[in-house]
Every structure is written in structure tokens, then in C-alpha cells.
Amino acid sequence: MIKENSDQFADPNNVIDFVYNMAPHQSDDIAAPNGVDEYAHHHDRDKFSGNDMGGVKAAFSSDEKVSGFVGAHANGSFVKDVGAFLKAFQNSNGDSKKLIKIFTEYMQKQYGIQVKTN
């Protein structure tokens, strides 16, 4: 759609910097778009999402949850993840390997949360 409406964007070739999928539902049916760095994050106890998307730079998993029946799937369970990921993105200068390293280290040091990558 961006290509079809390129006149509405200042730079239609640089609209999306990255995609960060939180608790991707039916992840084995989702594939990363070409030309965009994509990451997925799944919480281990989440029965509604998976961590097997194709074409991602990294598929993260951690054992987080908030209270409630769907605590591992709830938006609130991703607050620390999103903050840490954005901080890593800002400090990675577009280098996905550096982003992954910064993100996993920050989660461990700041929150004591072990993040695994697939």
C-alpha cells in the first residue's frame, strides 16, 4: 500500500524501520516482509502464541507474565520487553546483531529476565 500511495510519504522507501511481533498468533503462518528487519517475541507459558515465524532476524522467548488467566499473552506482560527493545534499537545503529545483543543483555541486567533467541 505504501508503494501505491507513495506520494503521501516524504520518503516511501524508508517508512518502516523494523517490525516487533509480540505474542504472534499462529506464528508458523506468518513470514517477515522482504526488506524490513523483523523480530518476534513469545512468552514461554503463552498458549495462544508461538515462536516459529519465518524470515525474522531473531525469535525471542522469555518466561514473563502478568496476573490473570492469559497473563503470559496479555499486552501488559510485554511492557519491559518493548521498552528494552526500543532502547536496543536506538543504540544499535541499524545493526541487527548488535540490537539482539543489547536487548538480551539489557533484559538480564535491568530486569533479571533471561531472554533466549531461536
C-alpha positions as CSV (number, residue, x, y, z in Angstrom):
1,M,0.0,0.0,0.0
2,I,2.9,2.3,0.6
3,K,4.1,1.9,-3.0
4,E,0.5,2.6,-4.3
5,N,0.3,5.7,-2.2
6,S,4.0,6.8,-2.3
7,D,3.0,10.4,-3.0
8,Q,1.7,10.7,0.6
9,F,5.1,9.9,2.2
10,A,8.2,12.0,2.5
11,D,10.4,9.0,1.7
12,P,8.3,6.0,0.7
13,N,11.4,3.7,0.7
14,N,12.1,4.3,4.4
15,V,8.8,4.2,6.2
16,I,9.2,1.1,8.3
17,D,12.4,0.6,10.3
18,F,11.5,-2.7,11.9
19,V,8.6,-4.9,12.9
20,Y,8.4,-6.3,16.5
21,N,5.8,-9.0,16.9
22,M,4.6,-9.6,20.4
23,A,3.0,-12.9,21.0
24,P,2.4,-13.7,17.4
25,H,-0.7,-15.9,17.0
26,Q,-0.3,-18.8,14.6
27,S,3.3,-17.7,14.1
28,D,4.0,-20.6,11.7
29,D,1.7,-18.9,9.2
30,I,3.4,-15.5,9.4
31,A,6.5,-14.6,7.4
32,A,8.6,-11.4,7.7
33,P,8.2,-8.9,4.8
34,N,11.1,-8.5,2.4
35,G,13.5,-5.7,3.2
36,V,12.4,-5.0,6.7
37,D,14.1,-6.3,9.8
38,E,11.5,-8.3,11.8
39,Y,11.7,-9.7,15.3
40,A,9.3,-11.9,17.2
41,H,8.8,-12.3,21.0
42,H,6.9,-15.1,22.7
43,H,6.4,-15.8,26.4
44,D,7.0,-19.4,27.3
45,R,3.7,-20.0,29.1
46,D,1.6,-18.3,26.4
47,K,-0.7,-21.0,25.0
48,F,-2.0,-18.6,22.3
49,S,1.2,-17.7,20.5
50,G,4.2,-19.4,19.1
51,N,7.7,-18.6,18.2
52,D,8.3,-20.1,14.8
53,M,7.9,-17.3,12.3
54,G,9.9,-17.4,9.1
55,G,12.4,-14.8,8.0
56,V,12.9,-13.0,11.3
57,K,16.2,-11.6,12.4
58,A,15.6,-13.2,15.9
59,A,12.8,-15.0,17.6
60,F,13.0,-14.2,21.3
61,S,11.4,-16.1,24.2
62,S,11.2,-15.4,27.9
63,D,9.2,-16.5,30.8
64,E,7.1,-13.5,31.7
65,K,3.5,-12.9,32.6
66,V,1.2,-10.6,34.5
67,S,-1.7,-11.8,36.7
68,G,-4.8,-13.4,35.2
69,F,-5.7,-16.4,33.1
70,V,-3.9,-15.1,30.0
71,G,-1.1,-13.4,31.8
72,A,1.7,-14.6,29.5
73,H,-0.3,-13.4,26.5
74,A,-1.5,-10.0,27.9
75,N,-0.2,-6.7,26.5
76,G,0.9,-5.8,30.0
77,S,3.3,-8.7,30.1
78,F,5.3,-7.0,27.3
79,V,6.0,-3.6,28.9
80,K,9.6,-4.4,29.9
81,D,10.2,-6.2,26.6
82,V,9.1,-3.3,24.4
83,G,11.0,-0.7,26.4
84,A,14.2,-2.7,26.3
85,F,13.8,-3.5,22.6
86,L,13.3,0.2,21.7
87,K,16.3,1.1,23.8
88,A,18.4,-1.6,22.0
89,F,17.1,-0.4,18.6
90,Q,18.1,3.2,19.4
91,N,21.6,2.1,20.3
92,S,22.2,-0.4,17.6
93,N,22.7,1.9,14.6
94,G,20.7,-0.4,12.4
95,D,22.9,-3.5,13.1
96,S,20.5,-6.3,13.9
97,K,23.2,-8.5,15.6
98,K,24.1,-5.5,17.9
99,L,20.4,-4.9,18.6
100,I,19.9,-8.6,19.6
101,K,23.0,-8.5,21.9
102,I,22.0,-5.2,23.5
103,F,18.3,-6.3,24.0
104,T,19.2,-9.7,25.7
105,E,21.9,-8.1,27.9
106,Y,19.6,-5.2,28.9
107,M,16.8,-7.6,29.9
108,Q,19.1,-9.7,32.0
109,K,20.9,-6.7,33.7
110,Q,18.0,-4.4,34.2
111,Y,15.2,-6.9,35.0
112,G,16.9,-10.2,35.7
113,I,14.9,-11.7,32.8
114,Q,16.7,-14.4,30.7
115,V,15.8,-13.9,27.0
116,K,16.6,-16.8,24.6
117,T,16.9,-16.4,20.9
118,N,16.0,-19.1,18.3
